[in-house]
Amino acid sequence: MHILFAEDSRMLAAPVIKMLERDGHRVTHVLNGTAALEAFVAQAPDLVLMDVEMPEMDGLEATRKIRAIPSNKWVPIVMMTGMAANSDLIKGLEAGADDYLFKPVDFQVLVTLMRAKQRILDLQSSYFGILDNVHEGILTIDAHGLIQRFNRAAERIFGYTPSEVLGQNVNMLMPEPYHAQHDGYLANYLSSRQPKVIGTGRKVQGRRKNGETFPMHLAISEVESALGVQFIGLVRDISQEEEDRLRIEHLALHDVLTGLANRASFNQCLSDCVSAGQPFALLFIDIDGFKPVNDQYGHDAGDAVLVALAQRMRHAVAGRDFVARLGGDEFVVLLPEVASATAVEQVAARILSKVAEPIDCGAPVSCRVGASIGAALFPANGSSEESILHAADNAMYQAKRAGKNRLVLAG
């Protein structure tokens, strides 16, 4: 054990230190209560032997101040005194001491006491060893919202050391608006006993030491003990899970090659636009001359052309407009709130111009393609998903038959 030994008499301290070191303990010896407090803060020991009567700060006051320091573990304090009156013993225990040794120290009693305290420390070490090796962050707070315990997983998740958070309000681990609302929520719960999170688990946002917010799963339990009401929080960082979920969702709704929305995403967007009942335009685009690029230069060149065309189409329309690749060399563009042929013609002209520009596809020469575009207006050319899509598709084939590289509006 690491023992902090506060005794103002070097002569009385020397044999005790010798005996403790002989039994394998490491001893930090100080001469007064002030030094004992400083040594405790600098490196918390496993046990404190505290003389009662010392200069500058006596043992009782030093014990009170040590007990006021937030800590993840309980450090036993044994008072050493020559006084045996019950009133003196009561003062020490009320100050926070756990046991007493009477001077002059009986070494046999001291050895036996060390063994008893070691058993307690071993149990505590085993308990905290379990808490510190679980994957979930575990922290406890009191009825005032002050953090009392903070395991290693919580350190890893939030980026704080226990000394930085113990005794602090737990809302330091929360972003707004939870940061400002937490104290009120806790007070309301303690007065009404109507929980929102306590007793359940749910996804919330946490805040790390560096200010980063992250998703976490939080489960809170309430415990009543001799220390009063405490709340135990079980925290799991689900940042990676959320990233994986978003990646899967993105893959489900986006074309892998071009990054544009895919057919499933387009179908949903088209359905939403029709359901909204507001005017919109649908452009169905088929690339002219794409097959010769694939046949002459290979599929890598063809993929490069498709990627370049996707970027150009995206840049040719407004941010609110929707661009998707249906498959192969077929693309669609949805123009919300576009109700006139003139507006459609302007957008189509930009797309045709961009598509016609040379494309670096890795071939010996730049690749050139064109586009046939069919456009339909909702609800003039179709009032359902099927009818508006059919109208735009037919118009695209009319553009093909009319010589390609042009726009045809549905009649």
Steps between C-alpha positions, in 0.01 A plus 500: 500500500594861455453654846485872570631544856440836669699528826677816622755310709778348289613297799158338546455457128831325428425155653150495350640580154770233539242238596266593214778496241625167634155358425520625141302822526604829340482789746467873433577681826385859565523716811167683512144503371568753226773281354275195537229670295749603230648151482153345475407727208833436325463121516211337678633222729339169584478584873562799728647486851409838646630641828236709675718772651727671246611857426355723223200272447401226741399150395127560542495796261729322253264200505197721432672662204614166359147363521379805307721409203300313232653161433422184308612284793467498878826552685488376863623751759629373833538763775797471740451657841604478862151603613248231583194705596185405313441861401840511327431176315161628386658821363740299288235268363270791421786670317521198269740259668437127470702367792732589789845408625611605846845628581743361575437280198487129569670348196303178526175699491634707208593190299160345563329827403700519176388148409138586567520815289678309225207259479263794460721659237525171311121479485479861383773441243317196367175693478653796319706265285176358366350846444816621328514208259144504369443646155226741610565828675364499855447814702296583805356834603336619819164670541662834410631367170863490617719220366615255768649214295658487154648176366774455240259438215333832585846661490556353155158602371495858628874577507505620862699362792312432824668797671351730233141385546452371855294747697397684181149524359428216259363751249862571402473178298194623308461732201223757480208497555550210743777688685267782602195280561656224710482658845134587449421152379673343802317731743166424333563127522593511868182697579257317270665158460387493138798378295583574138835323475547340843422129490519491122768520234510722195727672250620845603785737417816524711779758500867412523771709666606640160145628439408229252143373523430133437208255516484272801259254656417596858327289766442645848409320820412651838650359820414597858760432768631640825671765288165615363361487147750419229461447128712253305551577132606230255645661185586339168662698219307412184689731262627210291158336496344824378768540233438143384123556496533821298742329262255214445214744449713697254586185305134399494396833348801600289675374189836348600683621187385860467378583850169625360167384634400157366173365362354425847574852615353645180181299537454636852572858392259472207231360730553786746475760223178350363351474849583866569293600196726793411615555138833347403690388192656163430791459259588153372856495358665231289865540402573493125819331385576331829512142366782576251709639788459172692565290188806694384671598824366255758277514806745707706472778243122458500491532879713815481251648253204421726671653805584816306145529362350458847710789632412720203128435533513575870674832427259587219196509729410687818574366848135416564472294180529123510734300274510119489656222295246230423760259364726463199507835318153615611458802726201698629465852636208624711444876500269598792266795446586520129176539304603657170654361182734799487657417836541135395666604174751717688602215731515250213720738297751516786502121533546448125785750493679339796454146369643592160832623641801266453558253784837371616420130530855363501483418127760615243262779402225683688160331494196684364137411556162671473159471662141449398263660748129449538311731737151489649314746720284405799204498493463613136668192350412250773335505842648176640847359545455252217346746255752780550793257470347339190452842340863603562629162376298525177625854443860377541448239227355770278822698554699192395294458183526869420879484479619484865683763704185702560199557725145394419212612721210261548192603304 
